[in-house]
Amino acid sequence: MSGKTHLSETYKNILVSEIENPKGLKVGLIQLNRPEALNALNNELMTEVVSVLEAFDRDTLTGCTVLTGNAKAFAAGADIKEMAEATSIEMLIRDQFAKWDRIRKLKKPVIAAVSGFALGGGCELAMTCDMIVAAEGAKFGQPEINLGVTPGAGGTQRLTKAIGKAKAMEMILTGKMYSAEEMFSAGLVNKIADNEVYLDEAIELAKEISSKPSIAVQLAKESILKSFDSTIESGLEFERKNFYLLFSTEDKSEGMKAFVEKRKAEWKGK
């Protein structure tokens, strides 16, 4: 894996890099960097993560972003010390999950590269991403029930939609941890890789996506996400409009012309 440091000195809780991609747009890389706390997600860390995700999303030279932790933990959960003494009203005023809503509005794909623990808010953060590549030793779980609360950053919703009601009920109501293999079988994880190369595998997937026509990638992501909050009829209508819209892009003309001429397309992102 190669990449150049990009403003990493600016951030307290994350490391940021850009990875060159000879076949297309660059890949952004964000690494959670609170190893002493197993990358627990405090407000300061989430502010930095969302800020950089949005910066990569605005960057016309970046096609996809990978979000990762370290070998021991993607993120072991939210920072309980920030919430232990909070009241309902304090949490409401704090608007704890406003930053998370901004992640869902990103146009470009985000891939979670997960090793070690992805628990509670860490599992929810991975699910907020569009795809998950897991190390074979990764552990997923929603143990909030053991703290007297429930998932609050989308766990009850995204997990249920990803793996179904029965398995989501089991995970959330027992608070148990589950292996990468179990989550792959359940449909939460895209791919399992050896512990030593899981991040490289995630980056290679990001590079492949970044080599595709960027506007089509963004509209395809948008259409897929739309399926989660719409009926089949309205979802099909939304998909169709995006499909028609792409016929106004230069990349559509280039892609179809290259296919007819039996050559490799040269994407412009227009």
FIVO-571553 format. One record per residue (C-alpha): residue in one letter; x, y, z. Coordinates in nm, 4 decimals, always signed. Example, Ala and Ser with C-alpha at 12.3 -4.5 7.8 and 13.67 -1.06 7.14 Angstrom:
REM residues 2
REC  code      east     north        up
REC     a   +1.2300   -0.4500   +0.7800
REC     s   +1.3670   -0.1060   +0.7140
//
This chain:
REM residues 270
REC  code      east     north        up
REC     m   +0.0000   +0.0000   +0.0000
REC     s   +0.1331   +0.3414   -0.0888
REC     g   -0.0033   +0.6836   -0.0114
REC     k   +0.1025   +1.0335   +0.0793
REC     t   +0.0187   +1.2037   +0.4059
REC     h   -0.2439   +1.4725   +0.3646
REC     l   -0.2841   +1.7243   +0.6483
REC     s   -0.2455   +1.4472   +0.9078
REC     e   -0.0877   +1.6931   +1.1503
REC     t   -0.4149   +1.8862   +1.1577
REC     y   -0.6108   +1.6106   +1.3289
REC     k   -0.5883   +1.4801   +1.6824
REC     n   -0.7835   +1.1563   +1.6483
REC     i   -0.7387   +1.0414   +1.2875
REC     l   -0.4716   +0.9940   +1.0213
REC     v   -0.5501   +1.1011   +0.6662
REC     s   -0.3868   +0.9915   +0.3402
REC     e   -0.4494   +1.0000   -0.0332
REC     i   -0.3621   +0.6943   -0.2423
REC     e   -0.2783   +0.7365   -0.6080
REC     n   -0.4691   +0.5181   -0.8531
REC     p   -0.3117   +0.4810   -1.1999
REC     k   -0.6393   +0.3455   -1.3370
REC     g   -0.8625   +0.6291   -1.2184
REC     l   -0.9369   +0.8763   -0.9419
REC     k   -0.7517   +0.8712   -0.6102
REC     v   -0.8667   +0.6883   -0.2990
REC     g   -0.9032   +0.8729   +0.0296
REC     l   -0.7931   +0.6906   +0.3454
REC     i   -0.9034   +0.7806   +0.6978
REC     q   -0.7650   +0.5857   +0.9939
REC     l   -0.9205   +0.6195   +1.3388
REC     n   -0.6302   +0.6864   +1.5745
REC     r   -0.7240   +0.6558   +1.9408
REC     p   -0.5443   +0.3253   +2.0088
REC     e   -0.5341   +0.3808   +2.3841
REC     a   -0.9168   +0.3809   +2.3851
REC     l   -0.9654   +0.1118   +2.1174
REC     n   -1.0750   +0.3947   +1.8857
REC     a   -1.3799   +0.4779   +2.0974
REC     l   -1.5936   +0.7281   +1.9101
REC     n   -1.6040   +1.0546   +2.1010
REC     n   -1.7528   +1.3758   +1.9626
REC     e   -1.4148   +1.5198   +1.8700
REC     l   -1.3195   +1.2127   +1.6658
REC     m   -1.6536   +1.2033   +1.4858
REC     t   -1.6249   +1.5732   +1.4021
REC     e   -1.2877   +1.5077   +1.2386
REC     v   -1.4069   +1.1967   +1.0532
REC     v   -1.7124   +1.3672   +0.9070
REC     s   -1.5141   +1.6782   +0.8132
REC     v   -1.2582   +1.4758   +0.6158
REC     l   -1.5220   +1.2505   +0.4580
REC     e   -1.6982   +1.5616   +0.3295
REC     a   -1.3679   +1.7068   +0.2058
REC     f   -1.2954   +1.3898   +0.0055
REC     d   -1.6543   +1.3977   -0.1202
REC     r   -1.5987   +1.7498   -0.2583
REC     d   -1.2604   +1.6657   -0.4104
REC     t   -1.3063   +1.6007   -0.7830
REC     l   -0.9852   +1.3936   -0.7881
REC     t   -1.1096   +1.1454   -0.5243
REC     g   -1.3413   +0.8632   -0.6290
REC     c   -1.3892   +0.6593   -0.3121
REC     t   -1.2854   +0.6667   +0.0542
REC     v   -1.1721   +0.3880   +0.2872
REC     l   -1.2380   +0.4241   +0.6612
REC     t   -1.0382   +0.1989   +0.8933
REC     g   -0.9021   +0.1588   +1.2450
REC     n   -0.6076   -0.0551   +1.3535
REC     a   -0.5422   -0.4270   +1.3865
REC     k   -0.6933   -0.4444   +1.7358
REC     a   -1.0054   -0.2368   +1.6807
REC     f   -1.1976   -0.0622   +1.4068
REC     a   -1.3847   +0.1025   +1.6923
REC     a   -1.4880   -0.0700   +2.0145
REC     g   -1.7894   +0.1575   +2.0581
REC     a   -1.8918   +0.5066   +2.1583
REC     d   -1.6972   +0.6843   +2.4299
REC     i   -1.9142   +0.5950   +2.7293
REC     k   -1.7381   +0.8525   +2.9482
REC     e   -1.9051   +1.1268   +2.7418
REC     m   -2.2515   +0.9843   +2.8053
REC     a   -2.2402   +0.8173   +3.1453
REC     e   -2.3783   +1.1148   +3.3403
REC     a   -2.5930   +1.2699   +3.0659
REC     t   -2.9679   +1.3139   +3.1007
REC     s   -3.2271   +1.2665   +2.8276
REC     i   -3.2564   +1.6414   +2.7765
REC     e   -2.8792   +1.6866   +2.7602
REC     m   -2.8559   +1.4167   +2.4940
REC     l   -3.1418   +1.5764   +2.3008
REC     i   -2.9776   +1.9192   +2.3105
REC     r   -2.6387   +1.7708   +2.2221
REC     d   -2.7975   +1.6147   +1.9120
REC     q   -2.5583   +1.3238   +1.9490
REC     f   -2.6068   +1.1803   +1.6022
REC     a   -2.6311   +1.4881   +1.3799
REC     k   -2.2819   +1.4187   +1.2460
REC     w   -2.3830   +1.0655   +1.1516
REC     d   -2.6664   +1.2006   +0.9353
REC     r   -2.4076   +1.3883   +0.7286
REC     i   -2.2292   +1.0620   +0.6441
REC     r   -2.5447   +0.9260   +0.4845
REC     k   -2.5581   +1.2300   +0.2554
REC     l   -2.2142   +1.1675   +0.1040
REC     k   -2.2299   +1.1207   -0.2716
REC     k   -1.9213   +0.9056   -0.3173
REC     p   -1.8852   +0.5498   -0.1849
REC     v   -1.7187   +0.4821   +0.1497
REC     i   -1.5721   +0.1408   +0.2352
REC     a   -1.5139   +0.0289   +0.5936
REC     a   -1.1996   -0.1823   +0.6412
REC     v   -1.2622   -0.3610   +0.9705
REC     s   -1.0165   -0.5484   +1.1917
REC     g   -1.0552   -0.6404   +1.5558
REC     f   -1.3548   -0.5023   +1.7409
REC     a   -1.6437   -0.3277   +1.5654
REC     l   -1.8843   -0.2975   +1.8543
REC     g   -2.1741   -0.0676   +1.9351
REC     g   -2.1089   +0.2650   +1.7667
REC     g   -1.8148   +0.1044   +1.5865
REC     c   -2.0428   -0.1510   +1.4230
REC     e   -2.2892   +0.1278   +1.3441
REC     l   -2.0144   +0.3398   +1.1867
REC     a   -1.9105   +0.0455   +0.9678
REC     m   -2.2742   +0.0008   +0.8625
REC     t   -2.3020   +0.3699   +0.7792
REC     c   -2.0382   +0.3041   +0.5140
REC     d   -2.1506   +0.1559   +0.1827
REC     m   -1.9451   -0.1645   +0.1961
REC     i   -1.7472   -0.3587   +0.4557
REC     v   -1.4245   -0.5531   +0.4032
REC     a   -1.3397   -0.7460   +0.7195
REC     a   -1.0257   -0.9117   +0.8494
REC     e   -1.0834   -1.2770   +0.9331
REC     g   -1.0386   -1.1987   +1.3026
REC     a   -1.2885   -0.9113   +1.3143
REC     k   -1.5672   -0.9169   +1.5741
REC     f   -1.9007   -0.7406   +1.5277
REC     g   -2.1675   -0.6680   +1.7871
REC     q   -2.4238   -0.4309   +1.9346
REC     p   -2.3691   -0.4692   +2.3116
REC     e   -2.5626   -0.1569   +2.4162
REC     i   -2.8208   -0.3739   +2.5932
REC     n   -2.5525   -0.4509   +2.8540
REC     l   -2.5387   -0.0787   +2.9378
REC     g   -2.9131   -0.0465   +2.9789
REC     v   -2.9691   +0.1255   +2.6451
REC     t   -3.0204   +0.0353   +2.2792
REC     p   -2.8259   +0.1187   +1.9618
REC     g   -2.8853   +0.4838   +1.8763
REC     a   -2.6744   +0.5534   +1.5674
REC     g   -2.8772   +0.3397   +1.3293
REC     g   -2.8082   -0.0074   +1.4667
REC     t   -3.1683   -0.1212   +1.5000
REC     q   -3.2452   +0.0019   +1.1480
REC     r   -2.9397   -0.0662   +0.9318
REC     l   -2.8591   -0.4005   +1.0929
REC     t   -3.2170   -0.5229   +1.0453
REC     k   -3.2217   -0.4172   +0.6800
REC     a   -2.8823   -0.5795   +0.6199
REC     i   -2.9263   -0.9175   +0.7906
REC     g   -3.2992   -0.9493   +0.8621
REC     k   -3.5214   -0.9257   +1.1686
REC     a   -3.4376   -1.2553   +1.3379
REC     k   -3.0589   -1.2185   +1.3366
REC     a   -3.0754   -0.8477   +1.4241
REC     m   -3.3015   -0.9302   +1.7202
REC     e   -3.0520   -1.1900   +1.8392
REC     m   -2.7510   -0.9594   +1.8064
REC     i   -2.9117   -0.6591   +1.9722
REC     l   -3.1042   -0.8356   +2.2486
REC     t   -2.8155   -1.0599   +2.3561
REC     g   -2.5338   -0.8111   +2.3056
REC     k   -2.3069   -1.0939   +2.1876
REC     m   -2.0111   -1.0605   +1.9503
REC     y   -2.0118   -1.2349   +1.6137
REC     s   -1.7276   -1.3356   +1.3842
REC     a   -1.6507   -1.1926   +1.0425
REC     e   -1.7512   -1.5278   +0.8916
REC     e   -2.0920   -1.5148   +1.0619
REC     m   -2.1492   -1.1595   +0.9422
REC     f   -2.0395   -1.2484   +0.5896
REC     s   -2.2887   -1.5354   +0.5871
REC     a   -2.5588   -1.3031   +0.7219
REC     g   -2.4948   -1.0465   +0.4475
REC     l   -2.3402   -0.7613   +0.6480
REC     v   -1.9840   -0.8031   +0.5150
REC     n   -1.8806   -0.7910   +0.1482
REC     k   -1.5529   -0.9760   +0.1783
REC     i   -1.3278   -1.1439   +0.4343
REC     a   -0.9506   -1.1112   +0.3951
REC     d   -0.6462   -1.2339   +0.5852
REC     n   -0.5651   -1.0198   +0.8876
REC     e   -0.2453   -0.8981   +0.7215
REC     v   -0.4061   -0.7746   +0.3986
REC     y   -0.7637   -0.6687   +0.4811
REC     l   -0.6806   -0.2996   +0.4366
REC     d   -0.5060   -0.3626   +0.1058
REC     e   -0.8119   -0.5557   -0.0126
REC     a   -1.0399   -0.2657   +0.0831
REC     i   -0.8125   -0.0203   -0.0972
REC     e   -0.8084   -0.2383   -0.4098
REC     l   -1.1899   -0.2433   -0.4078
REC     a   -1.1898   +0.1357   -0.3672
REC     k   -0.9451   +0.1702   -0.6567
REC     e   -1.1655   -0.0439   -0.8787
REC     i   -1.4700   +0.1702   -0.7989
REC     s   -1.2635   +0.4871   -0.8497
REC     s   -1.1747   +0.3678   -1.1998
REC     k   -1.5413   +0.3768   -1.3045
REC     p   -1.7284   +0.6852   -1.4379
REC     s   -1.7753   +0.8989   -1.1278
REC     i   -2.1183   +1.0459   -1.1980
REC     a   -2.2635   +0.7027   -1.2735
REC     v   -2.1076   +0.5660   -0.9511
REC     q   -2.2619   +0.8448   -0.7450
REC     l   -2.6080   +0.8099   -0.8970
REC     a   -2.5972   +0.4314   -0.8625
REC     k   -2.5148   +0.4692   -0.4922
REC     e   -2.7952   +0.7212   -0.4538
REC     s   -3.0454   +0.4878   -0.6186
REC     i   -2.9427   +0.1899   -0.4042
REC     l   -2.9794   +0.3899   -0.0830
REC     k   -3.3184   +0.5133   -0.1993
REC     s   -3.4441   +0.1540   -0.1956
REC     f   -3.4188   +0.1504   +0.1836
REC     d   -3.6691   +0.4299   +0.2415
REC     s   -3.9144   +0.3920   -0.0448
REC     t   -4.1688   +0.1539   -0.1916
REC     i   -4.0672   -0.0522   -0.4918
REC     e   -4.2742   +0.1765   -0.7135
REC     s   -4.1175   +0.5029   -0.6000
REC     g   -3.7731   +0.3408   -0.5915
REC     l   -3.8060   +0.2258   -0.9522
REC     e   -3.9193   +0.5733   -1.0532
REC     f   -3.6160   +0.7264   -0.8784
REC     e   -3.3814   +0.4762   -1.0429
REC     r   -3.5288   +0.5472   -1.3864
REC     k   -3.4795   +0.9229   -1.3520
REC     n   -3.1151   +0.8758   -1.2595
REC     f   -3.0721   +0.6355   -1.5506
REC     y   -3.2161   +0.8902   -1.7950
REC     l   -3.0077   +1.1699   -1.6391
REC     l   -2.6854   +0.9843   -1.7183
REC     f   -2.7663   +1.0055   -2.0897
REC     s   -2.6673   +1.3728   -2.0688
REC     t   -2.3136   +1.2928   -1.9520
REC     e   -2.0007   +1.2813   -2.1641
REC     d   -1.9042   +0.9590   -1.9871
REC     k   -2.2180   +0.7849   -2.1152
REC     s   -2.1312   +0.8841   -2.4720
REC     e   -1.7698   +0.7757   -2.4251
REC     g   -1.8620   +0.4471   -2.2549
REC     m   -2.1042   +0.3359   -2.5252
REC     k   -1.8793   +0.4556   -2.8060
REC     a   -1.5830   +0.2678   -2.6555
REC     f   -1.7956   -0.0464   -2.6262
REC     v   -1.8966   -0.0290   -2.9926
REC     e   -1.5378   +0.0424   -3.0987
REC     k   -1.4053   -0.2386   -2.8749
REC     r   -1.1602   -0.0180   -2.6836
REC     k   -1.1084   +0.0968   -2.3247
REC     a   -1.3180   +0.3963   -2.2221
REC     e   -1.1484   +0.7152   -2.1026
REC     w   -1.3653   +0.8699   -1.8319
REC     k   -1.3852   +1.2479   -1.7776
REC     g   -1.6216   +1.2680   -1.4817
REC     k   -1.8551   +1.4865   -1.6863
//
